[in-house]
Amino acid sequence: MFAVTPQRPPTPLSGPVHRRPFLSVRLWRLAGCLLPVLLVACGGSSHNGEPPVERTTAVIGPAGGTLTGPDGVQVVIPAGALRANTTIGIARTAEGAPAADPMLATPGTRYEFTPHGISFEVPVAIRLPVAAGVTAPEVWFAGTDTAWIPAEAVVAGGFATVERNTFSWSYVAQACSIPANAPPNPDRCFGPRGGTLMTASPSNALVRTSDSNAYVNPVGTFRLDAAATLNFSASYSMWPSCTAARVTFYRRQLDRSPDVLETLYDQTLPLNVGYHGDRGAGGAAQFPPVALSHLDRGRHVYATYVACQRGDGFQARYQDAIVINVDVPVPATTQTIGGTVSGLAGTVVLRNNGADDLTVTASGAFTFATPVATGVPYNVTVSTQPAGQTCTVQNGSGTASANITNVAVTCGAGGGQAWQVAARIEASLGIAQNPVVAVDSTGNAMAVWQQHDGTRNNIWANRYTAGGSWGTPQNIETGSGNAVSPAVAVDSAGNVTAIWSQHDGTTMSIRSATWSGGSWGTDVPVESDNGAATTPHLGVDAGGNVLAVWAWNDGGQHRIRANRRVSGTWQTETSIDGAVGPAIAPQVAVMPGGFALAVWLQADGGQQHLFHNAFNGTGWSSAQQLVTNTTSSIGEPRIARNDSGGAIVVWAQGTGAGSSSSDVLAARYSGGMWNNPVTLSNVNAQGSFDPRIAMAPTGEAVVLWRESHNDARQTWGQPYSPDGGWAVAATRLDATLDGGSGSSGGGPLDVGIDAHGNAIAVWSHALSGAMYNDLYATRYDATSMAWGSSQLIENTAGGIDSCAVAVDTDGNAIAVWAQDDGSPPHGDIWSNVFR
């Protein structure tokens, strides 16, 4: 994972680092005009009292150099920062500078640096004089039409030094302070700020070429050495009186003739005061992924612009940017990608590597028109399904070391998929419980569960190979204490992380293990707190970074803690709940770009409430109550996310004070804020509970829950689509079983979803007069917006204790469950595959 982060200057400096006191969240700022073709210079107003204009220029080339201008201002350009001889200028002038912000302190002498908007390959140091009498200096930068924003600086010997990878305008002033007699204004002494987070898949394709040690100002220069997909997200904090911001994300390719400018994202999003824990109005945005290869060689600038209008009518924006030199080697050879389509009765559109589309109208051999370079990955998916059919892909991904001819696309009604024969996937060692499962993009799956050995519970795992079979179960933890509550997640490279709670001899702690390269590594601690840590949950971003949350008893009350694993190493855990009351049941959803949302339950001395917090890729904001509820308790939160920064949380909520009834509700997170909750369950239900949710990368979702009607428990499901919302009515899934007179009881249920919005629901149901409950499944078809018939997917005597399901990109599903075998040890782990 990479972010636009502070750097060291090219020459040693000493002195204090002057930081703005209101920077309570680690954000990054970069001023300058990287996109001059878009921007129109704003002329400054009258500059009475300004010192006389004075200009200095010099030609500096790839070897670097230093330019000293009026008042001792310097630009120190290291070797490699410029590709060609360039005229660098420094001027003492306010002419053409962006207008001063009346909410800030009076600006000092303004300096212009030219050429405006230049992009340096390596950051340059800028040295500015600190005027006599300035005791708390602040350095401010602006582009030709961006707001004045603060920059951290090293101050020594009467000069302030900062670093930039672009420049336009700057000044040094006394730190802003609010006069005692000034009228109240939330915008006074506030400067906008923000940061862009970047991850690469594979992560080792991206190399930082600027010094990565945090020091002062934000700059980021990188080199891309191999074909990769980049994921970008932005967090920003604007003036407190702003209510909405226009967020724009550009790419400029500098080495094209003429250079290429693209708008990759442009939306107006709401702002929320306190979003990042400061007094600004903040938000976040997830940008579309960017795939780069040898075809994109050259320098790229990725720039985020955030603009808003303050309450006093003042309009301005800040800019944040990353410079990448795409240096992917040109392959010597290329390979074709193809295979065979079977069972097709219409038209299917296949897609390779997310961009190369191929329309196929009949069964038979196919080959994509665009070959891929030798050694470059390929990934064949179904872009558009045929009418009335679903096609699935086998052997669809890999590395093209030769012409690929074995991609198999199978089409048929309902996808041509069917449930296979249930199989036991663990050995007869003891009571096995709480299975969870995760599946990668190619259909390989990992099941994890807890199993008793006669003395304590251990954590076990087994791997399913796509299109094949289960392997050998393996104990993946090395501790001596009781281990429970496993959770599991898989990243885009197929690496699996399992997490659980285990007694360490003193208390319960959180541990994890990783499956990578064909084997499990040694389990490691996730946290080192004193106090019981339980009920962990986790998610993983596109770069393979894992974010975990759990409940923790600090000796006084339960808190919600979180930690992140970056490049294989767990960082330092932190509390994210705000300490307003006992907190339990955490859940987390992690976006591909690293942005994440956590939800949990927290009491205020009376009822349980639903709280949330946001992780911007480097740090958490402040905990906020998501739903205001003072009359009845909330329970069972579950959260799922899409690939573009959206999420949905579902929960059960009491219908009123003293009522034993409850509803199932849902709330969407979109554009940086939560929307109002909606009730999904039926108004005539005696109670609704046990919500579960799955969400597709494109935003489709399916929610599953239980309802109580006339003392019988029923299973219900409802889809959500980005276009139609919750327009499709909820459906009872077990209505055809035993004439609808049976009961789903309080048994387990779960739901998974594929890349096209098709879902698989699994749930337990007891037929009338049955001694135990069985496990059923049904499929939701996103094209017809209808549920299929219920199907029994196991045939073993014994009740179902818990279950889980995971669905791959093409709709193949893996269901796992714990089932009573009728005799000691009373608990086995079983699985069935929908393929």
Solvent accessible surface area in square Angstrom, and as a share of the most:
residue,aa,sasa,rsa
1,M,54,0.24
2,F,39,0.16
3,A,6,0.05
4,V,0,0.00
5,T,16,0.09
6,P,16,0.10
7,Q,1,0.00
8,R,123,0.45
9,P,23,0.14
10,P,56,0.35
11,T,63,0.37
12,P,135,0.85
13,L,72,0.36
14,S,83,0.54
15,G,42,0.41
16,P,84,0.53
17,V,50,0.29
18,H,52,0.23
19,R,139,0.51
20,R,13,0.05
21,P,124,0.78
22,F,33,0.14
23,L,39,0.19
24,S,79,0.51
25,V,18,0.11
26,R,123,0.45
27,L,13,0.06
28,W,9,0.03
29,R,7,0.03
30,L,0,0.00
31,A,1,0.01
32,G,0,0.00
33,C,2,0.01
34,L,1,0.00
35,L,0,0.00
36,P,55,0.34
37,V,106,0.61
38,L,76,0.38
39,L,22,0.11
40,V,120,0.69
41,A,69,0.53
42,C,62,0.37
43,G,62,0.60
44,G,25,0.24
45,S,86,0.55
46,S,86,0.55
47,H,45,0.20
48,N,142,0.73
49,G,85,0.82
50,E,53,0.24
51,P,49,0.31
52,P,102,0.64
53,V,72,0.42
54,E,78,0.35
55,R,138,0.50
56,T,42,0.24
57,T,87,0.51
58,A,36,0.28
59,V,98,0.57
60,I,12,0.06
61,G,14,0.14
62,P,66,0.41
63,A,90,0.70
64,G,22,0.21
65,G,30,0.29
66,T,75,0.44
67,L,9,0.05
68,T,70,0.40
69,G,11,0.11
70,P,4,0.03
71,D,69,0.36
72,G,23,0.23
73,V,0,0.00
74,Q,43,0.19
75,V,0,0.00
76,V,29,0.17
77,I,4,0.02
78,P,27,0.17
79,A,71,0.55
80,G,39,0.37
81,A,1,0.00
82,L,11,0.05
83,R,116,0.43
84,A,62,0.48
85,N,112,0.57
86,T,32,0.19
87,T,77,0.45
88,I,0,0.00
89,G,4,0.04
90,I,1,0.01
91,A,4,0.03
92,R,28,0.10
93,T,6,0.03
94,A,3,0.03
95,E,106,0.48
96,G,30,0.28
97,A,0,0.00
98,P,8,0.05
99,A,51,0.39
100,A,43,0.33
101,D,11,0.06
102,P,90,0.56
103,M,21,0.09
104,L,20,0.10
105,A,28,0.22
106,T,120,0.70
107,P,32,0.20
108,G,25,0.24
109,T,43,0.25
110,R,22,0.08
111,Y,8,0.03
112,E,19,0.09
113,F,0,0.00
114,T,41,0.24
115,P,51,0.32
116,H,57,0.25
117,G,5,0.04
118,I,27,0.14
119,S,13,0.09
120,F,1,0.00
121,E,25,0.11
122,V,45,0.26
123,P,6,0.04
124,V,0,0.00
125,A,4,0.03
126,I,0,0.00
127,R,78,0.28
128,L,0,0.00
129,P,30,0.19
130,V,27,0.16
131,A,65,0.51
132,A,109,0.84
133,G,72,0.69
134,V,32,0.18
135,T,113,0.66
136,A,39,0.30
137,P,8,0.05
138,E,19,0.08
139,V,2,0.01
140,W,4,0.02
141,F,1,0.00
142,A,0,0.00
143,G,0,0.00
144,T,15,0.09
145,D,37,0.19
146,T,4,0.02
147,A,6,0.04
148,W,9,0.03
149,I,3,0.02
150,P,1,0.01
151,A,7,0.05
152,E,21,0.09
153,A,2,0.01
154,V,6,0.04
155,V,21,0.12
156,A,41,0.32
157,G,78,0.75
158,G,41,0.40
159,F,40,0.17
160,A,0,0.00
161,T,10,0.06
162,V,0,0.00
163,E,4,0.02
164,R,3,0.01
165,N,0,0.00
166,T,0,0.00
167,F,0,0.00
168,S,0,0.00
169,W,4,0.01
170,S,0,0.00
171,Y,6,0.02
172,V,14,0.08
173,A,4,0.03
174,Q,73,0.33
175,A,29,0.22
176,C,25,0.15
177,S,89,0.57
178,I,102,0.52
179,P,70,0.44
180,A,116,0.90
181,N,139,0.71
182,A,23,0.18
183,P,94,0.59
184,P,138,0.87
185,N,49,0.25
186,P,77,0.48
187,D,4,0.02
188,R,41,0.15
189,C,10,0.06
190,F,0,0.00
191,G,0,0.00
192,P,1,0.01
193,R,1,0.00
194,G,0,0.00
195,G,4,0.03
196,T,2,0.01
197,L,4,0.02
198,M,0,0.00
199,T,0,0.00
200,A,1,0.01
201,S,31,0.20
202,P,69,0.43
203,S,55,0.36
204,N,126,0.65
205,A,2,0.02
206,L,7,0.03
207,V,53,0.31
208,R,42,0.15
209,T,60,0.35
210,S,7,0.05
211,D,64,0.33
212,S,71,0.46
213,N,69,0.35
214,A,66,0.51
215,Y,31,0.12
216,V,2,0.01
217,N,0,0.00
218,P,3,0.02
219,V,0,0.00
220,G,0,0.00
221,T,6,0.03
222,F,1,0.00
223,R,75,0.27
224,L,0,0.00
225,D,49,0.25
226,A,43,0.33
227,A,22,0.17
228,A,9,0.07
229,T,47,0.27
230,L,0,0.00
231,N,11,0.06
232,F,0,0.00
233,S,4,0.03
234,A,2,0.02
235,S,6,0.04
236,Y,0,0.00
237,S,0,0.00
238,M,0,0.00
239,W,2,0.01
240,P,14,0.09
241,S,35,0.22
242,C,4,0.03
243,T,108,0.63
244,A,41,0.32
245,A,1,0.01
246,R,136,0.50
247,V,0,0.00
248,T,8,0.04
249,F,0,0.00
250,Y,24,0.09
251,R,28,0.10
252,R,34,0.13
253,Q,10,0.05
254,L,30,0.15
255,D,61,0.32
256,R,91,0.33
257,S,116,0.75
258,P,119,0.75
259,D,48,0.25
260,V,50,0.29
261,L,55,0.27
262,E,53,0.24
263,T,80,0.46
264,L,46,0.23
265,Y,28,0.11
266,D,62,0.32
267,Q,94,0.42
268,T,94,0.55
269,L,9,0.05
270,P,38,0.24
271,L,15,0.07
272,N,49,0.25
273,V,99,0.57
274,G,15,0.14
275,Y,23,0.09
276,H,2,0.01
277,G,40,0.38
278,D,18,0.09
279,R,90,0.33
280,G,0,0.00
281,A,0,0.00
282,G,0,0.00
283,G,0,0.00
284,A,8,0.06
285,A,9,0.07
286,Q,9,0.04
287,F,4,0.02
288,P,60,0.37
289,P,83,0.52
290,V,12,0.07
291,A,73,0.57
292,L,3,0.02
293,S,25,0.16
294,H,38,0.17
295,L,131,0.65
296,D,26,0.13
297,R,103,0.38
298,G,14,0.13
299,R,45,0.16
300,H,1,0.00
301,V,0,0.00
302,Y,1,0.00
303,A,0,0.00
304,T,0,0.00
305,Y,2,0.01
306,V,0,0.00
307,A,30,0.23
308,C,12,0.07
309,Q,100,0.44
310,R,5,0.02
311,G,66,0.64
312,D,77,0.40
313,G,37,0.35
314,F,48,0.20
315,Q,129,0.57
316,A,19,0.15
317,R,43,0.16
318,Y,0,0.00
319,Q,0,0.00
320,D,0,0.00
321,A,0,0.00
322,I,0,0.00
323,V,3,0.02
324,I,0,0.00
325,N,38,0.20
326,V,2,0.01
327,D,56,0.29
328,V,8,0.04
329,P,86,0.54
330,V,100,0.57
331,P,34,0.22
332,A,108,0.84
333,T,74,0.43
334,T,79,0.46
335,Q,25,0.11
336,T,52,0.30
337,I,0,0.00
338,G,2,0.02
339,G,7,0.06
340,T,69,0.40
341,V,1,0.01
342,S,51,0.33
343,G,48,0.46
344,L,21,0.10
345,A,89,0.69
346,G,27,0.26
347,T,62,0.36
348,V,0,0.00
349,V,29,0.17
350,L,0,0.00
351,R,80,0.29
352,N,3,0.01
353,N,63,0.32
354,G,59,0.57
355,A,85,0.66
356,D,33,0.17
357,D,70,0.36
358,L,37,0.18
359,T,83,0.48
360,V,16,0.09
361,T,93,0.54
362,A,64,0.50
363,S,58,0.37
364,G,28,0.27
365,A,96,0.74
366,F,16,0.07
367,T,76,0.44
368,F,4,0.02
369,A,93,0.72
370,T,73,0.42
371,P,54,0.34
372,V,17,0.09
373,A,5,0.04
374,T,52,0.30
375,G,46,0.44
376,V,29,0.17
377,P,74,0.46
378,Y,16,0.06
379,N,65,0.33
380,V,3,0.02
381,T,31,0.18
382,V,3,0.01
383,S,38,0.24
384,T,74,0.43
385,Q,33,0.15
386,P,3,0.02
387,A,99,0.77
388,G,68,0.66
389,Q,28,0.13
390,T,7,0.04
391,C,0,0.00
392,T,9,0.05
393,V,11,0.06
394,Q,62,0.27
395,N,86,0.44
396,G,11,0.11
397,S,41,0.27
398,G,33,0.31
399,T,77,0.45
400,A,0,0.00
401,S,88,0.57
402,A,55,0.43
403,N,88,0.45
404,I,25,0.13
405,T,105,0.61
406,N,88,0.45
407,V,1,0.00
408,A,37,0.29
409,V,1,0.01
410,T,59,0.34
411,C,8,0.05
412,G,13,0.12
413,A,88,0.69
414,G,36,0.35
415,G,1,0.01
416,G,48,0.46
417,Q,19,0.09
418,A,55,0.42
419,W,25,0.09
420,Q,68,0.30
421,V,126,0.72
422,A,15,0.12
423,A,45,0.35
424,R,88,0.32
425,I,7,0.04
426,E,11,0.05
427,A,43,0.33
428,S,82,0.53
429,L,87,0.43
430,G,9,0.09
431,I,70,0.36
432,A,1,0.01
433,Q,74,0.33
434,N,66,0.34
435,P,5,0.03
436,V,38,0.22
437,V,17,0.10
438,A,11,0.09
439,V,22,0.13
440,D,17,0.09
441,S,66,0.43
442,T,65,0.38
443,G,7,0.07
444,N,28,0.15
445,A,3,0.02
446,M,2,0.01
447,A,0,0.00
448,V,0,0.00
449,W,0,0.00
450,Q,9,0.04
451,Q,1,0.01
452,H,57,0.26
453,D,76,0.39
454,G,68,0.65
455,T,119,0.69
456,R,38,0.14
457,N,18,0.09
458,N,7,0.04
459,I,0,0.00
460,W,39,0.14
461,A,1,0.01
462,N,4,0.02
463,R,66,0.24
464,Y,6,0.02
465,T,69,0.40
466,A,33,0.26
467,G,48,0.46
468,G,36,0.34
469,S,75,0.49
470,W,41,0.14
471,G,46,0.44
472,T,117,0.68
473,P,31,0.19
474,Q,83,0.37
475,N,56,0.29
476,I,9,0.04
477,E,8,0.04
478,T,101,0.58
479,G,26,0.25
480,S,106,0.68
481,G,14,0.13
482,N,56,0.29
483,A,0,0.00
484,V,33,0.19
485,S,40,0.26
486,P,11,0.07
487,A,10,0.08
488,V,21,0.12
489,A,15,0.12
490,V,29,0.17
491,D,19,0.10
492,S,72,0.46
493,A,82,0.64
494,G,13,0.12
495,N,44,0.23
496,V,7,0.04
497,T,5,0.03
498,A,0,0.00
499,I,0,0.00
500,W,0,0.00
501,S,0,0.00
502,Q,3,0.01
503,H,67,0.30
504,D,89,0.46
505,G,68,0.66
506,T,119,0.69
507,T,26,0.15
508,M,37,0.16
509,S,14,0.09
510,I,0,0.00
511,R,57,0.21
512,S,1,0.01
513,A,3,0.02
514,T,38,0.22
515,W,32,0.11
516,S,55,0.36
517,G,83,0.80
518,G,52,0.50
519,S,68,0.44
520,W,31,0.11
521,G,40,0.39
522,T,105,0.61
523,D,5,0.02
524,V,65,0.37
525,P,77,0.49
526,V,4,0.02
527,E,10,0.05
528,S,100,0.64
529,D,26,0.14
530,N,138,0.71
531,G,21,0.21
532,A,35,0.27
533,A,0,0.00
534,T,45,0.26
535,T,67,0.39
536,P,11,0.07
537,H,46,0.21
538,L,10,0.05
539,G,10,0.10
540,V,21,0.12
541,D,5,0.03
542,A,18,0.14
543,G,19,0.19
544,G,21,0.20
545,N,5,0.03
546,V,1,0.00
547,L,4,0.02
548,A,0,0.00
549,V,0,0.00
550,W,0,0.00
551,A,4,0.03
552,W,29,0.10
553,N,47,0.24
554,D,57,0.29
555,G,75,0.72
556,G,71,0.69
557,Q,54,0.24
558,H,65,0.29
559,R,39,0.14
560,I,0,0.00
561,R,33,0.12
562,A,1,0.00
563,N,5,0.03
564,R,22,0.08
565,R,24,0.09
566,V,34,0.20
567,S,107,0.69
568,G,62,0.59
569,T,82,0.48
570,W,31,0.11
571,Q,90,0.40
572,T,115,0.67
573,E,21,0.09
574,T,57,0.33
575,S,36,0.23
576,I,5,0.03
577,D,0,0.00
578,G,51,0.49
579,A,51,0.40
580,V,84,0.48
581,G,6,0.06
582,P,63,0.40
583,A,0,0.00
584,I,69,0.35
585,A,34,0.26
586,P,2,0.01
587,Q,28,0.12
588,V,5,0.03
589,A,6,0.05
590,V,8,0.04
591,M,0,0.00
592,P,17,0.11
593,G,0,0.00
594,G,2,0.02
595,F,9,0.04
596,A,0,0.00
597,L,0,0.00
598,A,0,0.00
599,V,0,0.00
600,W,0,0.00
601,L,9,0.05
602,Q,0,0.00
603,A,15,0.11
604,D,90,0.47
605,G,81,0.78
606,G,60,0.58
607,Q,61,0.27
608,Q,47,0.21
609,H,6,0.03
610,L,0,0.00
611,F,19,0.08
612,H,27,0.12
613,N,3,0.01
614,A,6,0.05
615,F,10,0.04
616,N,12,0.06
617,G,0,0.00
618,T,45,0.26
619,G,24,0.23
620,W,42,0.15
621,S,19,0.12
622,S,42,0.27
623,A,24,0.19
624,Q,77,0.34
625,Q,72,0.32
626,L,28,0.14
627,V,14,0.08
628,T,117,0.68
629,N,9,0.04
630,T,105,0.61
631,T,72,0.42
632,S,8,0.05
633,S,51,0.33
634,I,5,0.02
635,G,19,0.18
636,E,57,0.26
637,P,0,0.00
638,R,70,0.25
639,I,15,0.08
640,A,15,0.12
641,R,66,0.24
642,N,16,0.08
643,D,53,0.28
644,S,74,0.48
645,G,11,0.11
646,G,9,0.08
647,A,1,0.01
648,I,0,0.00
649,V,0,0.00
650,V,0,0.00
651,W,0,0.00
652,A,8,0.07
653,Q,29,0.13
654,G,16,0.15
655,T,73,0.42
656,G,21,0.20
657,A,81,0.63
658,G,91,0.88
659,S,53,0.34
660,S,126,0.81
661,S,29,0.19
662,S,24,0.15
663,D,38,0.20
664,V,0,0.00
665,L,24,0.12
666,A,1,0.01
667,A,1,0.01
668,R,78,0.28
669,Y,7,0.03
670,S,49,0.31
671,G,22,0.21
672,G,2,0.02
673,M,69,0.31
674,W,33,0.11
675,N,52,0.26
676,N,134,0.69
677,P,53,0.33
678,V,60,0.35
679,T,74,0.43
680,L,13,0.07
681,S,7,0.05
682,N,42,0.21
683,V,150,0.86
684,N,112,0.57
685,A,17,0.13
686,Q,94,0.42
687,G,7,0.07
688,S,0,0.00
689,F,39,0.16
690,D,25,0.13
691,P,0,0.00
692,R,49,0.18
693,I,21,0.10
694,A,11,0.09
695,M,25,0.11
696,A,0,0.00
697,P,55,0.34
698,T,91,0.53
699,G,3,0.03
700,E,43,0.19
701,A,1,0.01
702,V,1,0.00
703,V,0,0.00
704,L,0,0.00
705,W,0,0.00
706,R,0,0.00
707,E,0,0.00
708,S,15,0.10
709,H,29,0.13
710,N,130,0.67
711,D,136,0.70
712,A,23,0.18
713,R,86,0.31
714,Q,21,0.09
715,T,0,0.00
716,W,37,0.13
717,G,0,0.00
718,Q,14,0.06
719,P,7,0.04
720,Y,16,0.06
721,S,39,0.25
722,P,72,0.45
723,D,148,0.77
724,G,41,0.40
725,G,23,0.22
726,W,48,0.17
727,A,83,0.64
728,V,45,0.26
729,A,75,0.58
730,A,25,0.19
731,T,53,0.31
732,R,46,0.17
733,L,12,0.06
734,D,0,0.00
735,A,46,0.36
736,T,110,0.64
737,L,21,0.10
738,D,62,0.32
739,G,76,0.73
740,G,18,0.17
741,S,75,0.49
742,G,3,0.03
743,S,32,0.21
744,S,2,0.01
745,G,25,0.24
746,G,60,0.58
747,G,17,0.16
748,P,20,0.12
749,L,5,0.02
750,D,29,0.15
751,V,7,0.04
752,G,6,0.06
753,I,20,0.10
754,D,4,0.02
755,A,25,0.20
756,H,49,0.22
757,G,1,0.01
758,N,10,0.05
759,A,0,0.00
760,I,3,0.02
761,A,0,0.00
762,V,0,0.00
763,W,0,0.00
764,S,0,0.00
765,H,0,0.00
766,A,29,0.22
767,L,63,0.31
768,S,68,0.44
769,G,86,0.82
770,A,47,0.37
771,M,185,0.83
772,Y,83,0.32
773,N,29,0.15
774,D,24,0.12
775,L,0,0.00
776,Y,13,0.05
777,A,1,0.01
778,T,5,0.03
779,R,33,0.12
780,Y,9,0.03
781,D,31,0.16
782,A,28,0.22
783,T,107,0.62
784,S,71,0.46
785,M,112,0.50
786,A,48,0.37
787,W,36,0.13
788,G,44,0.43
789,S,95,0.61
790,S,22,0.14
791,Q,85,0.38
792,L,82,0.41
793,I,6,0.03
794,E,6,0.02
795,N,127,0.65
796,T,39,0.23
797,A,65,0.50
798,G,8,0.08
799,G,16,0.15
800,I,8,0.04
801,D,84,0.44
802,S,23,0.15
803,C,16,0.09
804,A,11,0.08
805,V,10,0.06
806,A,12,0.09
807,V,17,0.10
808,D,9,0.04
809,T,36,0.21
810,D,16,0.08
811,G,4,0.04
812,N,19,0.10
813,A,0,0.00
814,I,5,0.02
815,A,0,0.00
816,V,0,0.00
817,W,0,0.00
818,A,0,0.00
819,Q,2,0.01
820,D,45,0.23
821,D,48,0.25
822,G,62,0.59
823,S,58,0.37
824,P,110,0.69
825,P,42,0.27
826,H,82,0.37
827,G,1,0.01
828,D,4,0.02
829,I,0,0.00
830,W,43,0.15
831,S,2,0.01
832,N,3,0.02
833,V,13,0.08
834,F,15,0.06
835,R,92,0.34
